[in-house]
Amino acid sequence: MVNSDFDPAYVAYIKSEAWKLRCAAYFMRYGRYCKACLTRKGPLQVHHMTYDRLGKEPLSDLVSVCAPCHRGIHSLHRKRGRRISLYEATQIYIKPKRTQ
């Protein structure tokens, strides 16, 4: 589900066939598991580490995460007052999870 507080253009893109194809390409290339906690259970989501190339994003702008880790990344980004990039927040969140 997409938060209604997002820009309508973003919401339209996330609901589009183009986004579905981009996600399928991501999962085909990198596998279908959470890159943070490594789970394969539950619905997996493709997270944008940057919105700079939204709609034309290379797969390297994306990472697959489970819903709890996705919320955790965005929560960390908000807690840091968005003073760090979403990419940095993603890396900070994922790195310690992978070493547990």
N, C-alpha and C positions, 0 to 999 in steps of 0.2 A: 504494500500500500504506500502511496506517495503522499507526503504531508501537504495539505492544502495551502500552507504558508509559503510554498515554493513558487518561484516565477512560473507563470502559466506556460511559457515556452519550454521550460525544463520539464514540467509535468507532461506536456504533450510529447516531448522526445522520449521520456522514460516509458511512456505507454505505446510508443511507435514500433512498427515492425523493424525499422532500422536498429533500434536499441536491442530488440530481441535477437536479431542476427549478430550484433556486436557481442552480446553476452554469450551466445552459442559459440562464436569464434574464440572467445576468451577461454571458455571451459574446454573446448576441443584442444586448444594449444597448451594450457597450463594445468588442466585437471579440475575435477569437481570436488573441491574440499576447501575448508576455511584455512587461509594462509596464516591465521593467527593461532587458533587453538587446534588446528589440524582435523577437526571433526568432519565427517562426511554426512552426518545426520542432520535432519531438519532442512528447511528451505535454505538454500545458499543464495547470496546476493552478490552482485558485482558492484563494487564501491569505486567511485571516482576519487582518485588521490589528488586530482586537480580538475577544475572546470574550465581551464584555459582553452581547451580545444573541443569543448562540448559539441557533440554531433559529428566531429571529425577526429575523435580521440584515438590515438594509437593504443594498442592493447597494453603498452607499458604504463599508461595513465590509470590503469584499472587493477583491481585486486579482488579476489573472491573471499568473502567472509560470511560467517553465519550471522543471523540476526542479532544475537547478543553482542558479538564482537563489533558488528557494524554500529550498534548503538554506543558501545564503549569508545570507539574511535571518535565519533561525533561529540560525545560527552567530554572526552579529553580535550578536544579542539575548543569546545565552549569554555571549559574550566581554565584553559590557558588564555582566555580572553581573545581568542583568535589571533593572538600575537605571533603565533607560529603558523606556518602554512598547513593546509590539510594534508599535504604529502608528509611533512615532518610529524604531524600528529599520528598519521597512519603508521609510520615507521617506529615511532616511540611506543605505540600500543602493541604492534606486532612483535617486535624484537624480543622482549622479555617472555612473552607467551610461548614463543618457539623454543626457548631454552629451558622451559619447565619440565 
